[in-house]
Amino acid sequence: MAEKKKRILVASAHNAYKRLFVILPGYDLRFVGTLAEAQSAFKTDGFSLILIGIYFEQSKMFELLKYVRSDIRYTEVPVACFRAILLPGPFDLKPFELRRSERVLSST
């Protein structure tokens, strides 16, 4: 039986999709752009890692973090916050912020 892909929730205001698919090709990525979308995703999906952009929905990063930690299913799930940096070229994010998260995920 094939191993199930680990799921990552990405809550980001920036268009991080292309870069994240390149950096994290073996993971099942779920992207949300609002707090309501994130809360809905947590009700139906299980995640191994949560990535939150610091500019998520007009600085609602801390509200999302508080929501995540209030859910008993996610008290032990790693949460990494990242800052998107616009770059000239095909990708929107510098990869170093997300590589740390990949190392955390692979150790779980």
N, C-alpha and C positions, 0 to 999 in steps of 0.2 A: 504494500500500500504506500502511496506517495505521502511524504511528510507534508503536513498542513503548513502553509505559509504563516509566519507570524504577522499579526496585524498591527499597523501603526495608524493612530489618529493624528492628522496634521491640521492644526487650527492656525490659519495664517491669513493675513490681509493681503499679502503679496502673492503674486503668481509664481509660486515655488514649484509648480507641478513638474515642469520639464526637468529641472535640476534634480529634484528628489527621485524621479524615476531613474535617472542615470546613477545617482549615488546609492540608491537602495533598490536594486533591480529584483532581488529575491523576496521582497516583502509585499504584503497586501496593504496598499496605502489607501486610507479613507480621508479625503479632504473636506474640511468644513470652513465656511467663511463667516459664520455668525455664532453667537452663544447659543441661540435656539437650535441651530443645526447640530452643534456639539452635544447639547443635552439630549437631543433625540437619538444621536448615534450611540451614546452611552447606554441608553435604555435597551437597545436591540443588539449591539455588537460588543464583543470582548476584544480588548486591545492589550498588546504586550508592551507597548511604549506609547507615550503621548508627547508630541512635539507642539509647542505653542510659540507662535511668533509674538515678539514683544509689542507689536503694533496690531495685534489681533482685534478686530472689530472696535476700533477707536479706543484702544488701551483697555480692553476688558480681559486681558491676560490673567490678572489676579482673581477676577470673578470666576473665570473658568477653572483656575487652579483650586480655588476654594470649593467649587462644585465637585471637582474630581476627588478631592481628598475627603469630602463628606460621604462619598459612596463607598461602602465597605468593600465592594468588589475591586476597587482601584487604590486602596491604601498602600499596597506594596508595589504597584506598577510604577516604573520609572517615568518621571516627567522631565523633559528638557525644554528649556526656553531658548529661543534663538532670535537673532537680529538679522533681518534680510538686508543685504547690501546690494544696491543696484550696480551692475557692471556693464561695460560695453561688451556686446557679444550675445551669443545665443542663450545664456543662462542668467537668472536674476540673483542667485545667491552664491556666496563664497562657500566652498564645500567644507571648510574646517569646522564650522559650527555643527554640521550634521554628522560628520565622521565620528565625533565623540559619542553621539547618540547611537550610531550604528554599533560601536564597540559595546555600549551598555546593553543594547538589545541582544547582541550575540552571546553575551555572558548570562542571559536569563534562560 
